Amino acid sequence: MCGKAESDTSKLVCDHIRPHRGRDGLFWDRANLQCLCKSCHDGEKQRQEKRQGFTAKFW
């Protein structure tokens, strides 16, 4: 999201592109995964999901 390259993988988070909300198919789908820095994951990604209403419903 931020475009930064991070060589220290401990600072990266494996993120689900589409929220899985307990759906095993989406949870394990490798095409549904992306690598984000912790700051983007905990900040911008969570704000996007809240704006789009993904916190309370399934895809």
Contacts in CASP RR format, 6 or more apart in sequence:
PFRMAT RR
TARGET T0000
AUTHOR 0000-0000-0000
METHOD contacts of the structure
MODEL  1
MCGKAESDTSKLVCDHIRPHRGRDGLFWDRANLQCLCKSCHDGEKQRQEK
RQGFTAKFW
1 36 0 8 1.000
1 37 0 8 1.000
1 40 0 8 1.000
1 44 0 8 1.000
1 45 0 8 1.000
2 37 0 8 1.000
2 39 0 8 1.000
2 40 0 8 1.000
2 44 0 8 1.000
4 37 0 8 1.000
6 12 0 8 1.000
6 37 0 8 1.000
11 37 0 8 1.000
11 38 0 8 1.000
12 35 0 8 1.000
12 36 0 8 1.000
12 37 0 8 1.000
12 38 0 8 1.000
13 35 0 8 1.000
13 36 0 8 1.000
13 37 0 8 1.000
13 38 0 8 1.000
13 41 0 8 1.000
13 42 0 8 1.000
14 33 0 8 1.000
14 34 0 8 1.000
14 35 0 8 1.000
15 33 0 8 1.000
15 34 0 8 1.000
15 35 0 8 1.000
15 36 0 8 1.000
15 41 0 8 1.000
15 45 0 8 1.000
16 26 0 8 1.000
16 27 0 8 1.000
16 32 0 8 1.000
16 33 0 8 1.000
17 32 0 8 1.000
17 33 0 8 1.000
17 34 0 8 1.000
18 26 0 8 1.000
18 32 0 8 1.000
18 59 0 8 1.000
19 26 0 8 1.000
19 49 0 8 1.000
19 54 0 8 1.000
19 59 0 8 1.000
20 26 0 8 1.000
20 27 0 8 1.000
20 32 0 8 1.000
21 54 0 8 1.000
21 57 0 8 1.000
21 58 0 8 1.000
21 59 0 8 1.000
23 58 0 8 1.000
23 59 0 8 1.000
26 32 0 8 1.000
26 59 0 8 1.000
36 45 0 8 1.000
49 55 0 8 1.000
END
